[in-house]
Amino acid sequence: MLEILNLIERFSSTGIKLIFVNQPELSMNQNNALSSLLLSIYGYFAQTEREIISERTKQGLAAAKASGKILGRPKGAKAKVRVLDPYNLEILE
């Protein structure tokens, strides 16, 4: 939760301004208690949501495993290498 405040402090100390278009009260040029409070609350909600998603994923995998489902790719299967852009080398030149 404090990571977001530390990140914004680093931005501020290096001269980077963070501007929220849809929520100007969060913009860094405000530097007031309300901005810090709102950013902390949003950070807390984001962290909690990540933890809930992780718990649900673990529960789902455990339930699938308990029902006998084999997780992961089949043994001996090799990962396919996919090229996102066939002209990648030409683009880089």
C-alpha positions as a printed NumPy array, in Angstrom:
array([[  0.   ,   0.   ,   0.   ],
       [  2.809,   2.392,   0.803],
       [  4.512,   1.482,  -2.458],
       [  2.295,   3.842,  -4.405],
       [  3.139,   6.753,  -2.101],
       [  6.851,   5.922,  -2.309],
       [  6.647,   5.736,  -6.093],
       [  4.892,   9.084,  -6.3  ],
       [  7.474,  10.586,  -3.937],
       [ 10.246,   9.335,  -6.236],
       [  8.454,  10.864,  -9.215],
       [  8.149,  14.162,  -7.392],
       [ 11.799,  14.202,  -6.312],
       [ 12.977,  13.666,  -9.898],
       [ 10.723,  16.365, -11.295],
       [  8.137,  14.047, -12.858],
       [  4.571,  15.264, -12.492],
       [  1.759,  12.74 , -12.446],
       [ -1.554,  14.119, -13.664],
       [ -4.845,  12.239, -13.394],
       [ -7.161,  13.552, -16.081],
       [-10.363,  12.019, -14.717],
       [ -9.512,  12.674, -11.06 ],
       [ -7.56 ,  15.923, -10.814],
       [ -7.712,  15.828,  -7.001],
       [ -5.13 ,  13.01 ,  -7.17 ],
       [ -2.652,  14.933,  -9.323],
       [  0.792,  15.444,  -7.863],
       [  0.661,  19.193,  -8.107],
       [ -1.853,  19.143,  -5.243],
       [  0.537,  17.639,  -2.607],
       [ -2.017,  17.749,   0.153],
       [ -3.445,  15.383,   2.744],
       [ -6.524,  14.575,   0.656],
       [ -4.429,  13.408,  -2.309],
       [ -2.29 ,  11.207,  -0.068],
       [ -5.354,   9.768,   1.648],
       [ -7.122,   8.944,  -1.617],
       [ -4.004,   7.403,  -3.15 ],
       [ -3.523,   5.286,  -0.017],
       [ -7.12 ,   4.093,  -0.162],
       [ -6.865,   3.235,  -3.869],
       [ -3.579,   1.438,  -3.212],
       [ -5.162,  -0.542,  -0.391],
       [ -8.121,  -1.54 ,  -2.582],
       [ -5.784,  -2.623,  -5.385],
       [ -3.662,  -4.702,  -3.007],
       [ -6.751,  -6.323,  -1.482],
       [ -8.151,  -7.121,  -4.928],
       [ -4.856,  -8.778,  -5.951],
       [ -4.919, -10.898,  -2.781],
       [ -8.548, -11.939,  -3.38 ],
       [ -7.765, -12.923,  -6.983],
       [ -4.767, -14.946,  -5.809],
       [ -6.843, -16.753,  -3.176],
       [ -9.586, -17.573,  -5.69 ],
       [ -7.048, -18.86 ,  -8.198],
       [ -5.415, -21.105,  -5.599],
       [ -8.818, -22.405,  -4.473],
       [ -9.841, -23.106,  -8.06 ],
       [ -6.619, -24.962,  -8.817],
       [ -6.935, -26.983,  -5.598],
       [-10.547, -27.9  ,  -6.437],
       [ -9.584, -28.929,  -9.973],
       [ -6.705, -31.012,  -8.665],
       [ -8.945, -32.633,  -6.023],
       [-11.449, -33.617,  -8.715],
       [ -8.694, -35.417, -10.618],
       [ -8.021, -32.879, -13.332],
       [ -4.452, -32.847, -14.568],
       [ -3.035, -29.344, -14.448],
       [ -0.481, -27.92 , -16.852],
       [  0.538, -29.066, -20.283],
       [  0.986, -32.752, -21.085],
       [  4.303, -34.377, -20.206],
       [  6.811, -34.133, -23.01 ],
       [  5.006, -31.268, -24.726],
       [  7.254, -28.486, -25.853],
       [  6.325, -24.85 , -25.693],
       [  5.686, -23.349, -29.096],
       [  7.742, -20.329, -29.984],
       [  5.488, -17.662, -31.378],
       [  6.657, -14.711, -33.387],
       [  4.539, -11.657, -32.771],
       [  5.773,  -9.738, -35.783],
       [  7.438, -11.534, -38.702],
       [  9.024,  -8.23 , -39.776],
       [ 10.555,  -7.548, -36.366],
       [ 14.148,  -7.465, -37.608],
       [ 13.254,  -5.103, -40.435],
       [ 11.458,  -2.795, -38.036],
       [ 14.489,  -2.606, -35.75 ],
       [ 16.79 ,  -1.569, -38.588]])
